[in-house]
Structure formats: structure tokens, C-alpha cells
Amino acid sequence: MTEPQLNLIPHDLRADEFRTSMRGDATACWLPGHAMRVDSMHEHPHANGGSEATVLGSADGAWSVRIALPETISDVELLPPGRGSVHYADNEVIVSAEQAGYLVLNCNHADPERPHRTAYILIDQTDPAAPRVDDPAVKSLSPGTHQASELLPDQRRTVVLLPGVHDIEGQMVNLCGDMRLHLCPGAHLRSYVCADSVHGLAITGTGVIDGTGVTCRGREWRDDGWDGFVLFRRCIDCRFDGPVILNSPFWNLVTFATRGMRISRYKALTWLVNNDGVQPRSCQDLIVEDSFLKCADDCIAVKTRRDAGMHSHDLLFRRLTCWNDRPGNPLEIGHTSQADVLERVRFEDIDIVHAHTGNCLSIALIDGSEVREVNYHNIRQSGFCTAGAVGFRIETSRYTTDAHRGKLHDISIDGFHLKGDKPGGRIIGYDADAHRIHAIRCNNLTLNEQATSLDQLGVEQVNCDDVVG
């Protein structure tokens, strides 16, 4: 078993006010490291002159992270609840857990005058399948400025980026199929990444795809998602396993018309408007799991596109931690969906630890698409939340592209646990006839651990029928 370790952080990203160290369960030795500076649109996480940072590291078993702050700590909160323990005294706080995982540490958030400090502590399990850099079948790149072609394989199908900053001339990498791009812990790739019509690509490792200094290519929402920071377009059986996406200039990760895509251990740390965490567009057989999404807009934004084919199905999102800044929603379906049918979508075992606007569970149909068979199972909201509980609606907006209205039916919510005040929300069909929202089943709803219902949550219901719960 290897000792826990903190990832290297480039000098221009260090958050020096978070003095950080880490140790394992079997040793008393604290290994020093650095936290990485991050931000949010909403000031709550860093109010009163405070700041935010992330701690990136790895551990095989139990671990502890120690953080010393510039001021005395008055209160702490660790989210999601029950994932670890936290102890503090004076200006120092120690967070411990029995295994790898993703946690949010809030310090001084209950004090209206002290600087708010927020740390995103993202500890991955050490990867036993990481490629060895001395393997003759591996192409290793040292940090520096590269031509994009250097990241493509030769006879060696695995390309490894070693720790440090990797700048790309032109700020765009186009990857090919049947290859593996591995980002070592501490590697920072400062470039857009695109995979177009490829099979069997894997992007792995716990390094960072870093938008620092990367110019925004554009903000066009009508096309195939070419402005996404990381784009998989018309790909089959590809993997995105482990990397961080940091400070992206637009959408974080777009999957357009993919089949068999697997996204896991992905960490989004972004704070610019339209930083959707994962934006699946007309996908089939997609799994997104075991990930942490801190996004300025939707954490998950499921859409469909006419150009990608008219049937999207079998999307699974599970074991996620969602931190939604303004605008957007933690879990979103629709809003610029255009294709005929989206069906069999499941959200399972998800923690919403920050939600500023919109609704925790959101479906918005503004074009003539049909959405059906959506299941929410064991969704937990905790931490700062001013969002509504549920927002299901058929409507128009400035993004509407056709004259037809959508259909929404067969939605189930089984286990939705909220904290705080009565959140409200809305279930609103477009009319009382063909575009009513139909067949919603709700079981095991709780507010502050007390059984509740949609009515008791203050959810408005208009032009809908067969709503139970």
C-alpha cells in the first residue's frame, strides 16, 4: 500500500492561504503540499474577503488532510454528510476519511463577518493500472510547449503527460481512436481536447485539463458542440476516467451522438457562465459515475439534437456530487432539446451540496421533443440551497427553434431528501390539452428528515395530471 500523496500544483495556481499537508492512517508524518486556487460566480463560498481552493491527492486507504488558514476558525461543515470526520482548533482544521472520495469543507460560513473559506478535497484511489513511464510501449512527454501532433501515438498507443504544465500550440488537440492519453497527477494540459468520430479512445489519469490562459473559441449553442472544452463527437466505446477539468472557457465536457461512452472519477472545478459539467447530446448507452461537478451552470445538462438522430436513450448518472453555481440546475434535462424522443434516463445516488438557482431536479422542454421514462432514485440535497425542489415544465424561451411543443410523461421520484426551508418548485404543462405533463410518481420525499409531499414542498402544479406524491 502506497502512502497518500498530494498532487503537484503549478506556481501560478497555488492558493497560499490554504497551507496544506496530508498523511495516511499508519503514520504520524504529515507530508506538505499545496492547494490549488479556484473560484465561484456567487460570493457565498468566499464572502467577506474569503477564498476557495481545491486539494487534489490520492490514497489507498484511510487518509487525513490538514489545512491551516490565515484566521481563527469559528465553524466548519463537511459535505456530503457522513462521508468523513472533521476537527478544528484555532486556525487549523483536519479532515479524515476511511477511503478515497470527494468532500467539500466549509469554514466560517455561519459567521456573517469572518472570511468564508471553502476547500474542495478530492482524493482519488491510487490507480494500479496507471501506465509505467519506463515501459517501452509508452510515449512519455515532459512538460513544456508541444505541437498538437506530439500527443498522438506512434507505434506506442499510450501517451503519458508527466507532471507539470503542457502548453499546446494552437490550443487544440485532436485525438484519434484506439489510443490512451494519460495525465499523471500534477500534469496540466492547457488546451481544448477533441475526439471526432473515433472508436476506443481512453483519456485517463488524475491530472488536469486546464483552461488557464486558454482563449474561448466561441459560444455557439446551435451546432454539434464544437466550442466544448472537451468534446467527444460521434464516438463509440470511449472512456474519460479520472481527469480534472479546471477553469474551462465554456462547456466543460460535451458528448455529441456518442454510443457506449463511460465517464468516471471526473472532477469539474469551473466558475464561468455556461460551464455545464457534462452535456450529453443525443447519446445512447451513456454512464456518468463517481464524479464531482462544481459548475457555473448545469452540472448535468441532457439535451438532444436533430442533426444527431432522433432517438436518445439509456443514460445513467450515479454516485455524483453536484455543486451548482448560478445559473442553471444541478440535474437538468431539456432546454434546447430538439429531437423526437429521449427515454430511459436514470439519476441514482446523487448528493447536491450547493444549488443557487433553478431547481434541484429540472426538465424544461422548449421545442417539440418528447421525454419519457425518467427515474430519480435516492437524491440528497444538503448545504447551501436557494433552488426549488422540482421544476418540470413545457414552455418556450429565447432558445426555442420550432413551432411545436413537447411532451413529458412517466417520471418517477423514489427517494428525494431535502434540507432547509420549504423550497417550492413547479410542474407546469404548456396547455390543458395535448401538452399536459402526465404520470409523475413520487415516493419517500423528506424535508429535514420528515416525510413530505409535493404540495407540502410548495410545488405549483398547472396543466398536469396523474401526479401522485
N, C-alpha and C positions, 0 to 999 in steps of 0.2 A: 504494500500500500504506500503510495507516494504522499508526501506532506502537502497540505493545502498551500496554494500559492496565489498571489495577486498578479494580474496581468500588467505588463509594462504599459505606461501611458506616455504618449508624446509630450514634450515640454510645452507645446502651445495649447494643450488641452487639460493641463493639470489644475485641479481645484485645491489650491494650497491651504485654504481654510479648513479643509477636512483632512486632518493628519491621521493616517490610516495604517493599521497593521493587522495581521491575521495569524492564527495558529490552529493546529489540529487538537484533537481530544487527548492525544497521548503525550503531548509535550507542553512545557510551560514557556517555550521560547516564542516570542512574538516576532514575526518576520515583517519588516516595514515595507510599505508600498505606497502607491499614490491613488487618489480618487480622480475621476475624470469629470470635468465641468459639463453640466447640462443645463437646460432652461425650460421654461413653460411660458405660454402666452398669458395665462391667468396668473395673477401675482400671489395667490394664496400660498402656494408651496414655498415662496421665497419672500413673503411680505416683511415689511419693516426693515428693509435693508438686508434680508437674509439671502440664501443662495441654495443651489441644488447641485448634487454630484451623483455619480454612479461609481460603485465598486464592482469591478469585474474580476472573477477569480475561478478557481477550480478546487474540488475536494473529492476524495473517495469516500469519506465517512463524515463523522461529526466535525464541526468547524466553529470558530468564533472570529468575528471581526470587531476590532476596537477602533473607535473614531473619537478623536479629541477635537472639540470645536472652540472657536475664539471666546465664547461666553459661557456662563453657567447655564446648565440645562434645567428648565422648570418642569417639563413634562415630556413624555415620549409616547408614541403609538407605533405598533408594529403590525403591518398588514401584509397579506390576509391574516385574520386572527387564527391562532392555533398552529401556525407553521414554525414558530421558533420562540425563543425567550429573549428578553431584553432587560438589562440592568444599567443604571446610570447613577453617577455621583459627580458633583461639581460640574466640570465641563466635559466629562468623558462618558461614553456610552459603549456597552458591549452587547452585540447581537450574536446569539448562538443558535445552531440548528443541528439536528441529527443527520441530515443528509443535504445534498445539493438542492438548490431551489432558488426562487426569485421572491424577494421581500422588499417592502417599502418601509423606511424608517422616517417617521415624522418627529421632529424635535421642536418644542416651544410653540406648537400650533394652537394650544389652548390659551396662550398668553397674548392679549391684544397689543402688547408693546414690544415684546422681545423679538429679535430677528428670527423668522421661521427658517429652519434648516430641514432639507429633505434629502435623504440618501436612498438611492435605488441599489440594493445589494443583490447582485445577480451572480450566483455561484453555480457553475456547471460541474457535473461529474467529469473527472478526468477521462479522456477518450482513449480507450485501449486500442481503437482501430485507427488512430492518427498515423499518417504515413511517416516513416523514418526518413529524415533528410539525407542520410548517408546511403539510402537504398539506390542502387544504380538505375532502378526503374522510375525514380522520382526526379523531376526537374525542379530545382530549388532556386528561388530568386531572392537576392539580398535587397534590403531597402534602397530606394533611390528613385530616379526618374526612368521610366520604361517606355518603349514603344508598345502599343497595344498587342502587337503580334507576339511579343515575348511571353505573354500569358497563355498562348495557345500551345498545345502539346506538340512534340515531335514524335519519335518512336516511343517516348515516355508519355503515358496517358494521364499521369498525375502531375499537376503543377502546384508547388507549395510556395506561399509567400511567407518569408521569415519575419520575425518581429521587427517593427519599425515602420516608417511611412513609405508607401509606394505611390508615387505620383505617376499619372499616365498622360502622355502627350495626346492632346485632343479630348481628354477626359471622357473617353468611351472605350469600353472593352466589349467586343462581340465574341461570345464563346461558342464552341462547337459541341457536337454530340459525342457521346461515348468518351467523356473526359471527366476528370475531377479537379476542381480548383479548391485548394485547401488553404485557409487563412489561419496561421498559427496564432496562439494567444499573444496579443500585443502587436499583431500586424494590422496596419491601417491602409486600406486600398481607397484612394481618393479619386473616384471615377464612377460614372454611370456603368452599369453592367446590363448587357442584353443577351438573351438567348432566343433566336428566331428559328422556328421550325426544326428543332433538334430533338434527338431521342437519347435518353440515358445520361444526361448531364447531371453531375452532383457538385454542389457548392457546399463545402463543409468547413469545420473548424470554428473556433470561438473568437476569431479576430473580427475586425470592424470594417464594414463598407461605409466610408466616412465622407460626408458631404462638405466637410470643412474646406473652403476655398473653391468648391466646385460650382460653376456657373449654371444657373437654371436654364435648361434648353427651351422651355416653353411651358404653357399651362393649358394645352388643348385637351378638352374632355370628350370630344366627339369621335376621335379616331380609335385606333387599336390600343392606345395606352403607351405610345412611343415616348411620352415625357415622364414615364415612371422611372424612378431612380434605379430599381432593379426590375427588369421585365423578362418574363417568360411568355413568349408569343407562339401559339400553335405548337407547343411542345408536348412530348409524350414521355411518361415514366421518368420524370426528373425529380431531383431532391434538392431542398435547401435546408441544411441541417447544421445549426449552431451559430451562424454569424450574428453580429450586432449590425443594425443599420442606424447610423448616428447622423443627426442634423441634415437630413436629406433635403434637397431643394424643392421637391414636390412630392407626389405619391411615393410611398416607401417601396412597396412590393406589389407589382401587378402581374396577375396570371390571366392571359387572354386566350380563350379557346384551348386550354390545356386539357389533357387526359392523363389520369394516373399521377397527378402531382402530389408530393409529400413535403410538407413544411413542418419542421420540428426544431425545438430549442432555439427559436428565433427571438431575438431581443430588439425591439424598436425603441429608440430614445430620440424623439424628434419633437419640434416645437414651432414649426412654421405652418401657416394655414394650408389645408389640403394635404397634410401628412398622413393620409389614410395608411393604417398599418398593413393590412392585406386587402387587396381589391381584386377578388376573383370576378372575371368577366366571362360569362358563358362557358363555365368549366364543367367537366364531368369527372366523377370519381376523384375528388379532392379531399385531402385530410390536412388540417392545420392543428397542431397539438403541442402541448408542453412549452408554451411560449409566453413572453412578457411583452405587452404592447402599450407603450407610452406615446400617445399620438395627439397631435393638434388637429383633430377631425376624427372621423370614424376609426375605431380600432379594427373592426371587421366591416367591410363595405361590399356586400354581394350585389353584383349587377349582371345584366345580360345585354348583348349587343346583336343587332340584326346581322351585321357583317360576319358574325362568328357562328352563325347557325341558330336555329330557332328552338333548341331544346337543351336546357341545362339541368343537371340532376346529380343527386348523390354527393352532397357536400357535408363534411363532418368537421366541426370545430369543438375541440375538447381540451380540458385541463389548461385553460388560459387564464392569465391575469391581465385585466384590462384597466388602463389608466387613461381616461378620455379628457383631454383639454377642450377648450372651446375652439371651433364649433363642433357639430357632429354628435355622434352617439357611440356608445361602446359597441353595440351589436346592431348592425344596420343591414336591411335587405331593401333593394329597390333604388329609388331616386336616380333616374336616368336608365332604369332597365327598359329595354325596348323589344326583346324577343318574345315569342309566343308563350313559352312555358318554362317556369323554374319550379322544380319539385324535389321532395325528399332532401330537406335541409335540416340538420340537427346541430343544436348548440348544447353542449353537455359539460357539466362540472367546471363552471366558469366563475371566477371572482372578479367583480367590478369594484375597484378600490378608489376610484376617483371619477366622477361624472359631473361635468359642469353644466352642459346644456342638452337640449334634445330629450331623449328618453332612453332608459337602460335597454329596453327591447323595442326596436323600431323597424317597421315595414312601411315604406312610402312608395306608392305606385302612381306615377305621373304620366305614363304612356299606356299603350294598350296591351300590356303584358299580363299574364296570369301567374299567380304564385299560389302554391298549394302544398300541403303536407310539410309543414314546418313544425319542428318539435324543439321546445326549450326544456331541458332537464337539469335540475339542481343548479340554478343560477343564484349566486350570493352577492349582494351589494353591501359594502361596508365603507367606512372612511367618508371623505368629503363628497357630498352629493347634493346638487341642486337640480338635477334632472328629474323628469317624470318617470313613472314606473314603466308604462306601456304606451307606445304610440303606433297604432296600426291605422293607416288611412289611405284612401284613394282620392286623389286630388290633382290639381295642375300647379305648375310653378314656372319660373322663368326658364327652366331646363326642359320643359315639355316639347316634344318633337313631332307628335302626330295628333290627330283629332279624336282618337279612340281612347276610352278609359279602360282601366284594368279590372281584373277580378282577383279577389283574395278570399281564400276559404281553407278550411281544415287545418287549423292552427291549434297546437296543444302546448300548455304550460304545466309542467309537473315538477313542482319544487322551485319556488321563487321566493327568496328570503331577503327582506329589505330592512334597513335600519334608518332611524331618523324620524322626521315629521311625515305626515300624510303626503305622499309625493304627487298624486294626481296623474294625469295622462289622458289619452283619448283613443277611442275606437270609432272611426268616422268613415262611413262609405260615401261614395260620390253622389248617389241618389238613392231613392227608396225602391228602385226597380231592379234593373239588370246589374247594377254596380253596387249592390249592398255587400257588406262584409258578412261572411256566413261561416258558422260552425267553428266556434272557439271554445276549447275545453280547458279549464283551469283547476288544478288540484294542488293542495299543500302550499298555499300562499301564506306567508307570515310577514308581519311588520313588528319589529322589535321583539321577535320570538313569540308573538301572539298570533293565533290564526286570524286571517282576514279574508277579504274578498275584493273583487274589482270595484264594487260600489264603495266599500269602506276605504279603499285606497284613493277614492275620488276620481276614478277613471270615467270620463264622459263617454257616453255611448249614443251614437246617432247613425241612422241608416245601417243598422246591423241586426242580425237575428241569429237565433240558436247559439247564444253566448251563455255559457254555464261556468260559474265560479266567482 
